[in-house]
Each structure stands twice: as C-alpha cells, then as structure tokens.
Amino acid sequence: MMNWNQYFASLMGRVGEFARLAPETMRGLNTIGSAPARHLDPKIHELIALSVAVTTRCDGCIAAHVQAALKHGATREEIAEALGVAIALNAGAALIYSSRVFDAVSAFDNA
C-alpha cells in the first residue's frame, strides 16, 4: 500500500510547481473548489467527492478528500457507505457502456 502522507506532501510540491507555471488555471480551479456550500453539509460534500475520486481513479483526490472528510467528522462506516455507492454506480456504468460496445459492433459489422 501507499504511504499517503508522503505521497500527499510530494503531490502538493508538484501542484505548487504547476501553480507557479499556470497561476490562472489554479485560480480557476480554486474558484470552483471553494464555491460556498449552500445546501450540503461539508461532510456530505466530502463523502460525495470521495465517491467521485474512486470512480475517476484519482489518488490525489482521494488523499485530499479523505483528510477533509475526516476533518468534518466522517466515520469509517460513513466512508464505506459512500464508497459502496461509487462501487454500485461504477459497475452499473460498465454495464451501460458494455451496451455501447455491442452498438458499435452492430454498426461496424453492418458496414
């Protein structure tokens, strides 16, 4: 398994380097990421972010959002439940996209 603390520290160094090279991009990302939560509790927001991080396979996102979820009081059980939703949807997405494969097979096979 990964040393998450070491990974996150290294990642933040690289992100800092990118921020110096592309400050406008980082300002835009920070604007999106810091939009005020009006309807969702911050813990729920972070649990959703963790689910998305898993489905997009983003280790940096996992590191950042685990820290934030824990800071906002998320329990291991709540995190597991949120990840269960990600697992269910990602498997469902694979099923749906499998139908697209057969659609393409039919299109190319008839050509």
Secondary structure, 3 states (H helix, E strand, C coil): CCCHHHHHHHHHHHHHHHHHHCHHHHHHHHHHHCCCCCCCCHHHHHHHHHHHHHHHCCHHHHHHHHHHHHHCCCCHHHHHHHHHHHHHHHHHHHHHHHHHHHHHHHHHHCC
